[in-house]
Amino acid sequence: MKKLIYVLVIVITIVFLVGLEKNSYTENSYRGKYVSQNNVILELDENNNCTIINTIYKDDFYSYGIYAVKDNTIKITMNNNADYYGRTPIEGKVYGSKIEFTDKNVDHTFVKQ
């Protein structure tokens, strides 16, 4: 009987630990692929790395960087000095599954796919 109780406690502990790992609140909820109206792609991964893929021209242009989100404000710092928007860092607001980057010349809205 004692062996059964030990096995049951171990199984419950394992199930609890696996449940904590799969908890959606502990995952990076911003990661994913976002696309703008101009077919510019913003990819955010779970390690806070990002890629902006500009598909407007004949060839695709890739820009790499890192991002941070705090209080629904996203800040992207590109690895190279000159980025897609011509400034660094890029800042915007997160509204659910939508990210908006506002520039004085152009507004860019990315929607999660």
C-alpha atoms as an extended CHARMM CRD file, in Angstrom:
* protein
*
       113  EXT
         1         1  MET       CA              0.0000000000        0.0000000000        0.0000000000  PROA      1               0.0000000000
         2         2  LYS       CA              2.8520000000        2.4010000000        0.8150000000  PROA      2               0.0000000000
         3         3  LYS       CA              4.4230000000        1.7170000000       -2.5960000000  PROA      3               0.0000000000
         4         4  LEU       CA              1.1580000000        2.6590000000       -4.2830000000  PROA      4               0.0000000000
         5         5  ILE       CA              1.0450000000        5.9640000000       -2.3870000000  PROA      5               0.0000000000
         6         6  TYR       CA              4.6800000000        6.7580000000       -3.3380000000  PROA      6               0.0000000000
         7         7  VAL       CA              4.0040000000        5.9760000000       -7.0010000000  PROA      7               0.0000000000
         8         8  LEU       CA              0.8380000000        8.0710000000       -6.9300000000  PROA      8               0.0000000000
         9         9  VAL       CA              2.6960000000       11.0520000000       -5.3830000000  PROA      9               0.0000000000
        10        10  ILE       CA              5.4510000000       10.7900000000       -8.0040000000  PROA      10              0.0000000000
        11        11  VAL       CA              2.9280000000       10.6140000000      -10.8650000000  PROA      11              0.0000000000
        12        12  ILE       CA              0.9980000000       13.6210000000       -9.5290000000  PROA      12              0.0000000000
        13        13  THR       CA              4.2470000000       15.6060000000       -9.1670000000  PROA      13              0.0000000000
        14        14  ILE       CA              5.2810000000       14.8070000000      -12.7450000000  PROA      14              0.0000000000
        15        15  VAL       CA              1.8530000000       15.7690000000      -14.1050000000  PROA      15              0.0000000000
        16        16  PHE       CA              1.9670000000       19.0320000000      -12.1250000000  PROA      16              0.0000000000
        17        17  LEU       CA              5.4560000000       19.9300000000      -13.3950000000  PROA      17              0.0000000000
        18        18  VAL       CA              4.5290000000       19.1660000000      -17.0210000000  PROA      18              0.0000000000
        19        19  GLY       CA              1.4100000000       21.3050000000      -16.5850000000  PROA      19              0.0000000000
        20        20  LEU       CA              3.4950000000       24.2440000000      -15.3910000000  PROA      20              0.0000000000
        21        21  GLU       CA              5.7680000000       24.0020000000      -18.4370000000  PROA      21              0.0000000000
        22        22  LYS       CA              2.8160000000       24.0020000000      -20.8240000000  PROA      22              0.0000000000
        23        23  ASN       CA              1.1340000000       26.9570000000      -19.1120000000  PROA      23              0.0000000000
        24        24  SER       CA              0.3350000000       29.5780000000      -21.7590000000  PROA      24              0.0000000000
        25        25  TYR       CA              0.9400000000       32.4110000000      -19.2830000000  PROA      25              0.0000000000
        26        26  THR       CA              4.6110000000       31.4900000000      -18.9430000000  PROA      26              0.0000000000
        27        27  GLU       CA              5.2080000000       31.3830000000      -22.7140000000  PROA      27              0.0000000000
        28        28  ASN       CA              6.1230000000       34.3530000000      -24.8750000000  PROA      28              0.0000000000
        29        29  SER       CA              2.7040000000       35.2980000000      -26.2310000000  PROA      29              0.0000000000
        30        30  TYR       CA              4.1220000000       37.8340000000      -28.6990000000  PROA      30              0.0000000000
        31        31  ARG       CA              6.1010000000       35.3220000000      -30.7470000000  PROA      31              0.0000000000
        32        32  GLY       CA              4.8880000000       34.5480000000      -34.2290000000  PROA      32              0.0000000000
        33        33  LYS       CA              4.6640000000       35.9040000000      -37.7400000000  PROA      33              0.0000000000
        34        34  TYR       CA              3.1080000000       39.3180000000      -38.3880000000  PROA      34              0.0000000000
        35        35  VAL       CA              2.3410000000       40.7220000000      -41.8530000000  PROA      35              0.0000000000
        36        36  SER       CA              1.6680000000       44.3450000000      -42.8380000000  PROA      36              0.0000000000
        37        37  GLN       CA             -0.5260000000       45.7060000000      -45.6220000000  PROA      37              0.0000000000
        38        38  ASN       CA              2.6020000000       46.1390000000      -47.7770000000  PROA      38              0.0000000000
        39        39  ASN       CA              3.5810000000       42.4500000000      -47.3110000000  PROA      39              0.0000000000
        40        40  VAL       CA              6.4220000000       43.3350000000      -44.9510000000  PROA      40              0.0000000000
        41        41  ILE       CA              6.8780000000       40.3970000000      -42.5830000000  PROA      41              0.0000000000
        42        42  LEU       CA              7.8550000000       40.7310000000      -38.9260000000  PROA      42              0.0000000000
        43        43  GLU       CA              8.8860000000       37.4860000000      -37.2540000000  PROA      43              0.0000000000
        44        44  LEU       CA              9.2610000000       37.3800000000      -33.4580000000  PROA      44              0.0000000000
        45        45  ASP       CA             10.6890000000       34.2460000000      -31.8340000000  PROA      45              0.0000000000
        46        46  GLU       CA             10.6650000000       32.9820000000      -28.2680000000  PROA      46              0.0000000000
        47        47  ASN       CA             14.2700000000       34.0830000000      -27.6010000000  PROA      47              0.0000000000
        48        48  ASN       CA             13.4090000000       37.7820000000      -28.1900000000  PROA      48              0.0000000000
        49        49  ASN       CA             15.0650000000       37.7410000000      -31.6270000000  PROA      49              0.0000000000
        50        50  CYS       CA             13.2380000000       39.2820000000      -34.5610000000  PROA      50              0.0000000000
        51        51  THR       CA             13.4870000000       39.4540000000      -38.3250000000  PROA      51              0.0000000000
        52        52  ILE       CA             11.9500000000       42.0620000000      -40.6290000000  PROA      52              0.0000000000
        53        53  ILE       CA             11.5530000000       40.7900000000      -44.1870000000  PROA      53              0.0000000000
        54        54  ASN       CA             10.8320000000       43.4490000000      -46.7910000000  PROA      54              0.0000000000
        55        55  THR       CA              9.2490000000       41.7570000000      -49.8250000000  PROA      55              0.0000000000
        56        56  ILE       CA              8.2570000000       44.9250000000      -51.6860000000  PROA      56              0.0000000000
        57        57  TYR       CA             11.1570000000       44.8880000000      -54.1190000000  PROA      57              0.0000000000
        58        58  LYS       CA             12.3230000000       42.1810000000      -56.5320000000  PROA      58              0.0000000000
        59        59  ASP       CA             14.5500000000       40.6480000000      -53.8670000000  PROA      59              0.0000000000
        60        60  ASP       CA             13.7370000000       40.1380000000      -50.2090000000  PROA      60              0.0000000000
        61        61  PHE       CA             15.6700000000       42.2470000000      -47.7130000000  PROA      61              0.0000000000
        62        62  TYR       CA             16.2620000000       40.7930000000      -44.2610000000  PROA      62              0.0000000000
        63        63  SER       CA             16.9870000000       42.8530000000      -41.1390000000  PROA      63              0.0000000000
        64        64  TYR       CA             17.7630000000       41.1160000000      -37.8550000000  PROA      64              0.0000000000
        65        65  GLY       CA             17.4640000000       42.4050000000      -34.3170000000  PROA      65              0.0000000000
        66        66  ILE       CA             16.1170000000       41.8610000000      -30.8390000000  PROA      66              0.0000000000
        67        67  TYR       CA             12.8540000000       42.9810000000      -29.2880000000  PROA      67              0.0000000000
        68        68  ALA       CA             11.4580000000       43.7070000000      -25.8530000000  PROA      68              0.0000000000
        69        69  VAL       CA              7.8440000000       44.2030000000      -24.8210000000  PROA      69              0.0000000000
        70        70  LYS       CA              6.9060000000       46.1040000000      -21.6810000000  PROA      70              0.0000000000
        71        71  ASP       CA              3.4380000000       47.4410000000      -20.8520000000  PROA      71              0.0000000000
        72        72  ASN       CA              2.2410000000       46.6210000000      -24.4020000000  PROA      72              0.0000000000
        73        73  THR       CA              4.9900000000       48.7740000000      -25.9060000000  PROA      73              0.0000000000
        74        74  ILE       CA              7.3840000000       46.9570000000      -28.2320000000  PROA      74              0.0000000000
        75        75  LYS       CA             10.9270000000       48.1560000000      -28.8350000000  PROA      75              0.0000000000
        76        76  ILE       CA             13.0060000000       46.6050000000      -31.6290000000  PROA      76              0.0000000000
        77        77  THR       CA             16.7490000000       47.2140000000      -31.7930000000  PROA      77              0.0000000000
        78        78  MET       CA             18.3200000000       46.1680000000      -35.0700000000  PROA      78              0.0000000000
        79        79  ASN       CA             21.7240000000       44.4530000000      -35.2490000000  PROA      79              0.0000000000
        80        80  ASN       CA             22.9290000000       46.7700000000      -38.0090000000  PROA      80              0.0000000000
        81        81  ASN       CA             23.0510000000       50.5570000000      -37.7320000000  PROA      81              0.0000000000
        82        82  ALA       CA             20.7000000000       51.3610000000      -40.6180000000  PROA      82              0.0000000000
        83        83  ASP       CA             17.3830000000       49.5660000000      -40.3090000000  PROA      83              0.0000000000
        84        84  TYR       CA             14.3080000000       49.1940000000      -42.4720000000  PROA      84              0.0000000000
        85        85  TYR       CA             12.6740000000       52.3020000000      -41.0230000000  PROA      85              0.0000000000
        86        86  GLY       CA             15.8060000000       54.4600000000      -41.0270000000  PROA      86              0.0000000000
        87        87  ARG       CA             15.9330000000       54.7890000000      -37.2670000000  PROA      87              0.0000000000
        88        88  THR       CA             16.9210000000       52.6970000000      -34.2970000000  PROA      88              0.0000000000
        89        89  PRO       CA             15.2990000000       51.5590000000      -32.0840000000  PROA      89              0.0000000000
        90        90  ILE       CA             11.8690000000       51.0210000000      -33.6160000000  PROA      90              0.0000000000
        91        91  GLU       CA              9.0370000000       51.5230000000      -31.1320000000  PROA      91              0.0000000000
        92        92  GLY       CA              5.3690000000       50.6870000000      -31.3740000000  PROA      92              0.0000000000
        93        93  LYS       CA              2.2700000000       49.5330000000      -29.5250000000  PROA      93              0.0000000000
        94        94  VAL       CA              0.8410000000       46.0370000000      -29.2170000000  PROA      94              0.0000000000
        95        95  TYR       CA             -2.9510000000       45.7070000000      -29.4230000000  PROA      95              0.0000000000
        96        96  GLY       CA             -3.8600000000       42.0330000000      -29.0250000000  PROA      96              0.0000000000
        97        97  SER       CA             -2.7730000000       40.3260000000      -32.2470000000  PROA      97              0.0000000000
        98        98  LYS       CA             -1.8170000000       43.6290000000      -33.9070000000  PROA      98              0.0000000000
        99        99  ILE       CA              1.3830000000       45.6840000000      -33.6590000000  PROA      99              0.0000000000
       100       100  GLU       CA              1.4340000000       49.3240000000      -34.7920000000  PROA      100             0.0000000000
       101       101  PHE       CA              4.6120000000       51.2520000000      -35.5460000000  PROA      101             0.0000000000
       102       102  THR       CA              3.9070000000       54.9380000000      -36.0710000000  PROA      102             0.0000000000
       103       103  ASP       CA              6.2810000000       57.1810000000      -37.9540000000  PROA      103             0.0000000000
       104       104  LYS       CA              5.6210000000       60.8040000000      -38.8590000000  PROA      104             0.0000000000
       105       105  ASN       CA              5.5990000000       59.8330000000      -42.5490000000  PROA      105             0.0000000000
       106       106  VAL       CA              4.0360000000       56.3500000000      -42.6190000000  PROA      106             0.0000000000
       107       107  ASP       CA              1.9790000000       54.1540000000      -40.2950000000  PROA      107             0.0000000000
       108       108  HSD       CA              2.7690000000       50.4400000000      -40.3270000000  PROA      108             0.0000000000
       109       109  THR       CA              0.3310000000       47.9360000000      -38.8690000000  PROA      109             0.0000000000
       110       110  PHE       CA              1.3130000000       44.2820000000      -38.5670000000  PROA      110             0.0000000000
       111       111  VAL       CA             -1.3390000000       41.6080000000      -37.9930000000  PROA      111             0.0000000000
       112       112  LYS       CA             -0.4770000000       38.2120000000      -36.5190000000  PROA      112             0.0000000000
       113       113  GLN       CA             -0.9220000000       35.3050000000      -38.8990000000  PROA      113             0.0000000000
